[in-house]
Structure formats: structure tokens, C-alpha cells
Amino acid sequence: MMNDLFETKPEVVSGALVFKGTRIPVEILFENLAAGVPLDEILESYPAIGRERAEAAIMLAVRQFERDAA
């Protein structure tokens, strides 16, 4: 699933983890959420992310936190 959502290429945003097929770093989603920006507003600013991919990224992060806590 991760390969369907994200990619990293040295020539794209200096190799940052981005949403696949975009130049939007995944970090942007989480920085905005942490700042209290509603998901709908983030998606208005970055429509290329798409709700489905944004929600999948959030769920992957939650699962990782759960694994790390176990």
C-alpha cells in the first residue's frame, strides 16, 4: 500500500517522501494537521493529494504509532 501512496526520487523535491505522482511532500499533510488546519482546507490547498490518499496516509501513521507503542 505504501508504494501506491508515496514515492521518493532524488530529482523530485530533493528526494523527500511525496504523494505519488505529485511534488507534494507527505510532511505537508502532517504539518498542516498538527497546526490545526482542517483536512478539507488542506485538500483545497493541495487537491492533487485527494481525500482517499490523505486518509490512507493518516491511517498508516496511526498504525505505525500503534506498532511502535506495542
C-alpha positions as CSV (number, residue, x, y, z in Angstrom):
1,M,0.0,0.0,0.0
2,M,2.8,2.4,0.8
3,N,4.2,2.1,-2.8
4,D,0.7,3.1,-4.1
5,L,0.7,6.3,-2.0
6,F,4.2,7.6,-1.7
7,E,7.4,7.8,-3.7
8,T,10.8,9.3,-3.3
9,K,13.1,10.3,-6.2
10,P,16.3,12.2,-5.9
11,E,15.2,14.6,-8.6
12,V,11.8,15.3,-7.0
13,V,11.8,17.8,-4.1
14,S,15.4,16.7,-3.2
15,G,14.3,13.1,-2.6
16,A,11.6,13.9,0.0
17,L,8.8,11.5,0.5
18,V,6.0,12.8,-1.7
19,F,2.5,11.7,-2.6
20,K,3.0,9.5,-5.7
21,G,2.7,11.4,-8.9
22,T,3.0,14.8,-7.3
23,R,5.6,17.1,-5.9
24,I,3.7,17.4,-2.6
25,P,5.8,16.2,0.4
26,V,3.8,14.0,2.8
27,E,5.2,16.1,5.5
28,I,3.0,19.0,4.3
29,L,-0.2,17.0,5.2
30,F,1.0,16.3,8.8
31,E,2.5,19.7,9.4
32,N,-0.9,21.3,8.5
33,L,-2.9,18.8,10.6
34,A,-0.6,19.5,13.5
35,A,-1.2,23.2,13.1
36,G,-4.9,22.6,13.4
37,V,-5.7,23.1,9.7
38,P,-8.9,21.0,8.9
39,L,-8.4,18.3,6.3
40,D,-10.9,19.8,3.9
41,E,-8.9,23.0,3.9
42,I,-5.6,21.2,3.3
43,L,-7.3,19.3,0.4
44,E,-8.5,22.6,-1.1
45,S,-4.9,23.9,-1.0
46,Y,-3.4,20.7,-2.3
47,P,-6.1,19.0,-4.4
48,A,-3.6,16.6,-6.0
49,I,-3.4,14.7,-2.8
50,G,-7.0,13.6,-2.8
51,R,-9.1,12.7,0.2
52,E,-8.6,8.9,-0.2
53,R,-4.8,9.2,-0.2
54,A,-4.8,11.7,2.6
55,E,-6.9,9.5,4.8
56,A,-4.8,6.4,3.9
57,A,-1.7,8.3,4.9
58,I,-3.2,9.2,8.2
59,M,-4.3,5.6,8.9
60,L,-0.8,4.4,8.0
61,A,0.7,6.8,10.5
62,V,-1.8,5.7,13.2
63,R,-0.9,2.0,12.6
64,Q,2.8,2.8,12.8
65,F,2.3,4.6,16.1
66,E,0.4,1.6,17.4
67,R,3.2,-0.8,16.3
68,D,5.8,1.4,17.9
69,A,3.8,1.6,21.2
70,A,3.4,-2.2,21.4
